[in-house]
Amino acid sequence: MVAAVAALRSVRLPAAPPSATGVAVLTGQAGPGLVVADALGARGVRVPELAPATLARLGELLPPLTYQRNPVDTGRPSATFPDVLRLVAAEPGIAAVGVYALDEPGVLDPVSAVEGVAGRVLYATGGPAAAVEEHRARLEKLGVPLYASPGDLAIGLAALVSDAAARAVPDAPPVTATRTLGGDLDEGRALDEDQAKALFEAQGLRTMGRRAVEDRAAAHEALDALGGPGRPVVVKVLDATVLHKSDVGGVHVGVRSHAELDAALDAIDAIDGTSGRRYLVEEQAPSGTELIVGGVRDAVFGPVVLLGLGGVGVELGSEPVLRLAPLSAERAAEMVDALPSAVLDGFRGAPPVDRAALAATLLAVSDVLTQHRDITEIDLNPVRVTARGPVVLDAVVVRTPEEENHGQHA
């Protein structure tokens, strides 16, 4: 975060998608240059090959054995280093340049090197701390951030590209929440799963067929209506105070017979602290990739929407995607496109993601969160991607009484 902020407080690139934002790496030492280039590649930042005319001029300025296509390796800093930097920065396809050069007194002056290209350059160096701090003060006066490691330089460059991409997507105008859920809902802090799903069904989201029942007899009737030998059901505890049902043994899948149903109900009845002993009997969803869609009213940033991987998809190691709400249609689509391509195309035999339908799910969460001032948290987890589109398998909606909101509304 510090490395990103250091870059963004001085340099902002024109708004553009990542595919249109090229970055160059100029280094006086091959090893650090490779570290930067590899880190940029891992973050999806383009490091395009330079144009033939640029390469021809670089061939005149640099020793023949150095790599010059991008990253540009000068071998070691020399008198031509400033000219090389200005040449690379002038390349039409290059939006920013990351420079790494060790501090070598009498060989290269960082300030002289970056003259004329400030605002598009991030600089990193290594050497005695006193010398580095002296360079930092002089460079920052020009608007050039200075880093002490190639890794931080790569983070700063990636932040510039991410920032440019974020600003290329139009946002929805701010929304002032003017209503509460109210109605016939309980005054408690959370909705039960049936109520939460009904709320999002009204927004056009798909769920599995279900019945909320008050007793065992009604649960058996629901099994006859929804399940059978070839149609398993899921049986859950229905209690708004139990937010994580599987943690307490409140979720039972693959229930086909009345004997299996009785066993599931016995287990639910044995849960400590549940009240009313209500049950939810629901059709079991087909297999597919599981995602997490959520929202929270953050005390600092306001409403925020989240999209992340669930189930076995977490093996891909992708960070969750967070965006401020309200979302525009373009912003929701951008969030979906940020998922790993393996998930979007169909992970481990799962169907590919219906991108438009998943974007609509994100928009529904955004709308509900931003329009209701008493909703503080939404958790649709999991949302399963099936051949028929995304299906909300569980839903949590947390409310905070207005007197506890302290006026911090969207």
Phi, psi and omega per residue, in radians:
M1 nan -0.749 3.134
V2 -1.092 -0.735 3.141
A3 -1.126 -0.678 3.130
A4 -1.170 -0.791 -3.130
V5 -1.119 -0.663 3.122
A6 -1.039 -0.641 3.106
A7 -1.276 -0.827 -2.982
L8 -1.294 -0.341 3.118
R9 -1.319 -0.256 -3.118
S10 -2.059 -0.504 -3.010
V11 -2.254 2.234 3.021
R12 -2.300 2.098 -3.132
L13 -1.454 2.786 3.064
P14 -1.032 2.504 3.129
A15 -1.057 2.229 -3.117
A16 -2.954 2.634 3.066
P17 -1.182 2.764 -3.125
P18 -0.975 -0.552 -3.123
S19 -1.165 -0.304 -3.121
A20 -1.867 0.092 -3.085
T21 -2.041 1.804 3.115
G22 -1.655 2.566 3.141
V23 -2.179 2.444 3.059
A24 -1.946 2.645 3.085
V25 -2.117 2.175 3.098
L26 -2.076 2.185 -3.033
T27 -2.426 2.522 3.038
G28 -1.643 -0.054 3.121
Q29 -2.396 2.241 -3.006
A30 -1.108 -0.756 -3.061
G31 -1.023 -0.973 3.106
P32 -1.031 -0.611 3.109
G33 -1.091 -0.691 3.092
L34 -1.168 -0.648 3.088
V35 -1.047 -0.808 3.138
V36 -1.105 -0.836 -3.100
A37 -1.075 -0.747 3.132
D38 -1.128 -0.725 -3.138
A39 -1.149 -0.650 3.086
L40 -1.150 -0.747 3.111
G41 -1.066 -0.687 3.119
A42 -1.140 -0.429 3.136
R43 -1.680 0.114 3.098
G44 1.321 0.359 -3.139
V45 -1.555 2.306 -3.124
R46 -1.297 2.282 3.013
V47 -2.135 1.390 -2.963
P48 -1.308 2.687 3.052
E49 -1.176 2.500 -3.100
L50 -1.343 2.770 -3.087
A51 -1.194 2.679 -3.130
P52 -0.956 -0.697 -3.135
A53 -1.126 -0.684 3.106
T54 -1.148 -0.760 3.134
L55 -1.100 -0.645 3.125
A56 -1.109 -0.738 3.124
R57 -1.205 -0.678 3.088
L58 -1.057 -0.620 3.111
G59 -1.086 -0.454 3.095
E60 -1.425 -0.455 -3.061
L61 -1.623 -0.395 -2.980
L62 -2.113 2.754 3.075
P63 -1.067 2.580 -3.030
P64 -1.166 -0.399 -3.079
L65 -1.485 -0.066 -3.111
T66 -1.470 2.640 3.081
Y67 -1.435 2.259 -2.972
Q68 -2.199 -0.023 -3.000
R69 -1.372 -0.395 -3.132
N70 2.081 1.883 0.095
P71 -1.077 2.662 3.093
V72 -1.783 2.021 -3.119
D73 -1.820 2.046 -3.112
T74 -1.449 -0.022 -3.075
G75 1.515 -1.022 2.889
R76 -2.884 2.740 -3.125
P77 -1.010 2.436 3.080
S78 -2.464 -3.011 -3.106
A79 -1.110 -0.380 -3.124
T80 -1.495 -0.072 -3.046
F81 -0.977 -0.823 3.115
P82 -1.054 -0.684 3.121
D83 -1.138 -0.687 3.100
V84 -1.082 -0.770 -3.138
L85 -1.077 -0.796 -3.128
R86 -1.157 -0.612 3.108
L87 -1.144 -0.809 -3.138
V88 -1.151 -0.718 -3.133
A89 -1.145 -0.441 -3.135
A90 -1.418 -0.148 3.137
E91 -1.051 2.236 -3.068
P92 -0.998 -0.593 -3.093
G93 -1.516 0.052 -3.089
I94 -1.865 2.069 3.140
A95 -1.578 -0.534 -3.111
A96 -2.610 2.705 3.131
V97 -2.186 2.293 2.997
G98 -1.784 2.190 -3.084
V99 -1.974 2.313 2.973
Y100 -2.214 2.160 3.091
A101 -2.627 2.233 3.094
L102 -1.097 2.603 3.107
D103 -1.278 2.007 3.114
E104 -2.271 1.662 -3.099
P105 -0.941 2.345 3.130
G106 1.496 -0.173 -3.135
V107 -1.803 -0.789 -3.074
L108 -2.540 2.240 3.015
D109 -1.793 1.983 -3.077
P110 -0.977 -0.694 -3.091
V111 -1.135 -0.784 3.110
S112 -1.116 -0.597 -3.095
A113 -1.161 -0.610 -3.025
V114 -1.684 0.015 3.139
E115 -1.017 2.275 3.117
G116 1.606 -0.198 -3.135
V117 -2.173 0.144 3.095
A118 -1.019 2.554 -3.075
G119 1.701 -0.186 3.112
R120 -2.311 0.077 -3.013
V121 -2.171 2.405 2.923
L122 -2.005 2.460 -3.000
Y123 -2.165 2.444 3.051
A124 -2.353 2.561 -3.126
T125 -2.632 2.976 3.044
G126 -2.420 2.698 -3.113
G127 2.611 -2.925 -3.137
P128 -1.000 2.422 -3.061
A129 -1.021 -0.696 -3.110
A130 -1.094 -0.732 3.137
A131 -1.176 -0.701 3.130
V132 -1.077 -0.760 -3.130
E133 -1.157 -0.602 3.077
E134 -1.115 -0.780 3.099
H135 -1.098 -0.681 -3.102
R136 -1.039 -0.814 -3.109
A137 -1.100 -0.727 -3.119
R138 -1.228 -0.711 -3.125
L139 -1.214 -0.671 -3.108
E140 -1.152 -0.477 3.045
K141 -1.118 -0.477 3.099
L142 -1.540 -0.130 -3.071
G143 1.467 0.524 3.120
V144 -2.041 1.940 3.108
P145 -1.171 2.550 3.109
L146 -2.062 2.280 3.111
Y147 -1.999 2.753 -3.115
A148 -1.821 0.063 3.142
S149 -2.619 2.645 3.095
P150 -1.142 -0.536 3.121
G151 -1.113 -0.771 3.108
D152 -1.168 -0.604 3.080
L153 -1.060 -0.759 3.123
A154 -1.108 -0.714 3.115
I155 -1.073 -0.750 3.125
G156 -1.087 -0.766 3.113
L157 -1.105 -0.750 3.124
A158 -1.107 -0.617 3.107
A159 -1.121 -0.676 3.099
L160 -1.060 -0.757 -3.122
V161 -1.191 -0.742 3.127
S162 -1.100 -0.722 3.130
D163 -1.107 -0.759 3.117
A164 -1.102 -0.686 3.130
A165 -1.183 -0.698 -3.134
A166 -1.108 -0.692 -3.122
R167 -1.330 -0.224 3.106
A168 -1.371 -0.223 -3.125
V169 -1.766 2.169 -3.141
P170 -1.177 2.469 3.108
D171 -1.771 2.728 3.037
A172 -1.310 2.644 3.091
P173 -1.159 2.683 3.125
P174 -1.026 2.644 3.137
V175 -2.169 2.356 3.032
T176 -1.719 2.072 -3.131
A177 -1.164 2.153 -3.054
T178 -2.022 -0.083 -3.087
R179 -2.410 2.941 3.060
T180 -2.067 2.959 3.114
L181 -1.096 -0.877 3.018
G182 0.899 -2.427 3.127
G183 1.091 -2.404 -3.097
D184 -1.583 0.115 -3.086
L185 -1.269 2.664 3.117
D186 -1.121 2.806 3.124
E187 -1.447 0.040 -3.110
G188 -1.178 3.053 -3.065
R189 -1.314 -0.475 -3.051
A190 -2.244 2.691 2.984
L191 -1.500 2.634 2.994
D192 -1.333 2.975 -3.011
E193 -1.076 -0.680 -3.134
D194 -1.121 -0.761 3.113
Q195 -1.137 -0.736 -3.126
A196 -1.123 -0.724 3.121
K197 -1.168 -0.683 3.099
A198 -1.062 -0.658 3.120
L199 -1.046 -0.743 -3.098
F200 -1.479 -0.409 2.975
E201 -1.082 -0.650 3.091
A202 -1.128 -0.346 3.082
Q203 -1.591 0.059 3.089
G204 1.648 0.107 -3.139
L205 -1.439 2.689 -3.083
R206 -1.714 2.401 3.013
T207 -2.248 3.030 3.041
M208 -1.490 2.723 3.086
G209 -1.048 2.436 -3.055
R210 -2.675 2.892 3.003
R211 -2.427 2.269 2.988
A212 -1.604 2.140 -3.013
V213 -2.189 2.689 -3.048
E214 -1.670 -0.342 -3.058
D215 -2.634 3.109 -3.066
R216 -1.178 -0.677 -3.126
A217 -1.055 -0.775 3.121
A218 -1.152 -0.574 3.096
A219 -1.117 -0.707 3.117
H220 -1.183 -0.644 3.068
E221 -1.113 -0.682 3.127
A222 -1.132 -0.667 3.097
L223 -1.074 -0.747 3.124
D224 -1.099 -0.611 -3.088
A225 -1.408 -0.627 -3.011
L226 -1.814 -0.459 -3.014
G227 -2.086 -2.835 -3.114
G228 2.699 -3.041 -3.086
P229 -0.968 -0.713 -3.117
G230 -1.794 0.090 -3.087
R231 -2.278 1.500 -3.115
P232 -1.191 2.713 3.065
V233 -2.116 2.892 3.028
V234 -1.932 2.353 3.137
V235 -2.046 2.242 -3.062
K236 -2.306 2.698 2.935
V237 -1.251 2.412 3.137
L238 -1.988 1.669 -3.058
D239 -2.672 2.084 -3.083
A240 -1.112 -0.337 -3.137
T241 -1.454 -0.193 3.123
V242 -1.778 1.687 -3.079
L243 -1.437 -0.483 -3.116
H244 -2.123 1.446 -2.971
K245 -1.141 -0.678 -3.083
S246 -1.166 -0.447 -3.132
D247 -1.176 -0.418 -3.090
V248 -1.960 0.259 3.134
G249 1.345 0.534 -3.092
G250 -1.740 0.204 3.132
V251 -2.296 2.224 -3.127
H252 -2.317 2.070 -3.056
V253 -1.837 2.858 3.068
G254 1.213 0.482 -3.137
V255 -1.433 2.114 -3.095
R256 -2.088 -0.555 -3.046
S257 -1.960 2.893 3.111
H258 -1.193 -0.551 3.083
A259 -1.146 -0.756 3.096
E260 -1.123 -0.616 3.110
L261 -1.137 -0.764 3.123
D262 -1.053 -0.693 3.122
A263 -1.119 -0.702 3.113
A264 -1.153 -0.734 3.135
L265 -1.146 -0.655 3.086
D266 -1.056 -0.755 -3.132
A267 -1.134 -0.692 3.123
I268 -1.163 -0.722 3.138
D269 -1.128 -0.393 -3.118
A270 -1.466 -0.081 3.142
I271 -1.233 2.283 3.111
D272 -1.291 2.469 2.962
G273 1.518 -0.145 3.104
T274 -1.388 2.586 -3.076
S275 -2.087 2.467 3.042
G276 1.496 -0.402 3.120
R277 0.866 0.883 3.043
R278 -1.574 2.737 -3.055
Y279 -2.287 2.686 3.012
L280 -2.115 2.104 3.096
V281 -1.898 2.185 -2.952
E282 -2.447 2.506 3.028
E283 -1.012 2.470 3.122
Q284 -1.431 2.323 -3.070
A285 -1.353 2.645 3.013
P286 -1.154 2.896 -3.094
S287 -1.225 2.820 3.122
G288 2.919 3.048 3.117
T289 -1.257 2.411 -3.123
E290 -1.813 2.333 3.123
L291 -2.145 2.875 3.060
I292 -2.063 2.210 3.053
V293 -2.129 2.206 -3.071
G294 -2.560 3.046 3.088
G295 -2.690 2.623 3.122
V296 -2.581 2.555 3.054
R297 -1.662 1.664 -3.072
D298 -1.333 2.482 -3.078
A299 -1.146 -0.446 -3.113
V300 -1.765 -0.874 -3.002
F301 -1.589 -0.242 -3.076
G302 1.474 -2.711 -3.087
P303 -1.143 2.318 -3.131
V304 -2.328 2.415 3.107
V305 -1.935 2.470 -3.086
L306 -2.156 2.472 2.975
L307 -2.302 2.195 -3.119
G308 -2.554 3.022 3.130
L309 -1.565 2.532 3.047
G310 -2.229 -3.132 3.102
G311 0.993 -2.485 -3.116
V312 -1.242 -0.233 3.129
G313 -1.098 -0.369 3.134
V314 -1.113 -0.305 3.102
E315 -1.066 -0.429 -3.105
L316 -1.278 -0.240 3.034
G317 1.234 0.364 -3.123
S318 -1.383 2.399 3.080
E319 -1.258 2.568 3.061
P320 -1.114 2.642 -3.141
V321 -1.700 2.152 -3.116
L322 -2.081 2.300 3.090
R323 -2.443 2.595 3.098
L324 -1.255 2.489 3.079
A325 -1.774 2.697 0.119
P326 -1.327 2.600 3.115
L327 -1.532 2.486 2.885
S328 -1.488 2.893 3.080
A329 -1.056 -0.659 3.139
E330 -1.180 -0.665 3.139
R331 -1.196 -0.686 3.102
A332 -1.102 -0.735 3.107
A333 -1.112 -0.660 3.107
E334 -1.119 -0.657 3.095
M335 -1.099 -0.754 3.129
V336 -1.094 -0.772 -3.119
D337 -1.141 -0.315 3.122
A338 -1.346 -0.189 3.074
L339 -1.166 2.671 3.099
P340 -1.001 2.491 -3.125
S341 -1.053 -0.531 3.111
A342 -1.065 -0.651 3.112
V343 -1.277 -0.792 -3.103
L344 -1.085 -0.618 -3.091
D345 -1.516 -0.172 -3.124
G346 1.976 1.771 -3.016
F347 -1.620 2.200 3.093
R348 0.931 0.808 3.093
G349 1.460 -0.037 3.104
A350 -1.252 2.725 3.110
P351 -1.171 2.677 3.092
P352 -1.133 2.750 -3.120
V353 -1.304 2.272 2.948
D354 -1.336 1.703 -2.976
R355 -1.098 -0.713 -3.126
A356 -1.141 -0.713 -3.128
A357 -1.197 -0.663 3.111
L358 -1.199 -0.671 3.064
A359 -1.075 -0.661 3.092
A360 -1.122 -0.592 3.069
T361 -1.109 -0.764 3.105
L362 -1.099 -0.715 3.133
L363 -1.138 -0.634 3.109
A364 -1.113 -0.768 3.100
V365 -1.094 -0.765 3.117
S366 -1.030 -0.791 -3.104
D367 -1.128 -0.813 -3.114
V368 -1.108 -0.735 -3.106
L369 -1.176 -0.763 -3.038
T370 -1.385 -0.370 -3.070
Q371 -1.606 -0.287 -3.082
H372 -2.045 1.951 -3.035
R373 -1.277 -0.237 3.135
D374 -1.641 -0.075 3.096
I375 -1.535 2.164 -3.125
T376 -1.944 -0.294 -3.118
E377 -2.712 2.443 3.062
I378 -2.304 2.360 -3.133
D379 -2.435 1.786 3.011
L380 -1.728 1.720 -2.962
N381 -2.628 1.882 0.095
P382 -1.662 2.830 2.825
V383 -1.840 2.032 -3.064
R384 -1.685 2.277 3.090
V385 -1.475 1.968 -3.140
T386 -2.022 3.068 3.122
A387 -1.106 -0.361 3.120
R388 -1.714 0.145 3.131
G389 1.906 -3.126 -3.120
P390 -1.238 2.453 3.132
V391 -2.207 2.275 3.104
V392 -1.424 1.971 -3.105
L393 -1.610 -0.449 3.079
D394 -2.589 2.605 -3.098
A395 -2.537 2.312 3.058
V396 -2.191 2.276 3.044
V397 -2.230 2.059 -3.121
V398 -1.822 2.342 3.131
R399 -2.041 2.591 3.038
T400 -2.071 2.192 3.098
P401 -0.916 2.488 -3.034
E402 -1.002 -0.580 -3.113
E403 -1.194 -0.261 3.116
E404 -1.698 -0.092 -3.105
N405 -1.369 -0.320 3.095
H406 0.966 0.566 3.055
G407 1.320 0.121 -3.110
Q408 -1.582 1.259 -3.125
H409 -1.797 2.826 3.105
A410 -1.189 nan nan
